[in-house]
Amino acid sequence: MAVVIETRGPKQGNCNICEEFGSLTEDHTPPKGCIKVKPVELHHIMEHLNGKLPDSKGRLSQNGVKYRTLCKRCNNSLLGAEYDPSFIDFVNELAMYLKSNIHIPESVRIKAKPQRLIRSLLGHISAQGVNRYEKGELTEPLRDYFLNPNLNLPDSLNIYFWAYPFQTRVMARDCVLADVSTGEHVCIWLLKFFPIAFMVTLDEPYKYRHSGLGSLSHYRILGIDDEIDVTVNLAEIIPHHWPEAPLGKLSMVAFGQEAIAAFDLRKRKS
């Protein structure tokens, strides 16, 4: 049975981030400054794993992936004005290296303000899904961290990143990675688009630590405007469909409804 993908929340409702009731605005994921906004087809993530454009037509979105789920303050005053500029600068500089016709180095160092970059990432993933404003034990600290620039990244969150030289965009909430031999599991959020992929783990068991990936969690106690050089590994490309199609003993056991892939509509027309 096809999954219904909802992106347009009510004009008046509760903000997915702060939970306040009021007028809701549209949030582009990822932010417009680091991608070219164009028509896309939205499909559930399962249709992304066969490595080709799905046979059936998905949900059409003329101006990229956007959700009407955020209040004006979270979307414009915080994401747009405070956090997105750092995210966009970081992503665009990495894209220049991957688009270059000259020799690509094994790694690059990109100046970034991790605390602003992380808040941008978490804000845009939180925007995904209509009426997803209710908070729990793991998401309440995330909300507080986003709203208060003086807080450190909660210990319950780890954030990994890697170079992603592919065009399909993946956005996912409510995913679970499980070790089928032990039954242990970890909840993850994903945002993948050219040129980078991010994976947020919530309450991650120590055995799941991904030491081979870049980690923004190393900078969880920096100040909001502290700037450092973030190293991105370009020598080893992570498989296109990881972690949606995990390797080895890890197995994806569950995808929620808010797990989608966006395909360039021009590919179907061609």
Protein Blocks (a to p, Z undefined) as FASTA:
>chain_A
ZZdddfbdcfbdcdfklopacdddddddddfklcccdddddddfklmmnopacfbdcddd
fkopaddfbcfklmmmmmmmmmmmmmmmmmmmmmmmmmpcbdcdfbdcddddfklmmmmm
mmmmmmgoghilbccfklmmmmmmmmmmkbccdfkbccdddddfbfbdcddehiacddfk
nopacddddddddfbdcdddehiafklpcfkbccfklmmmbcfklccdddddfkbccdfk
lcklcghjbccfbdcfklccdddfklmmZZ
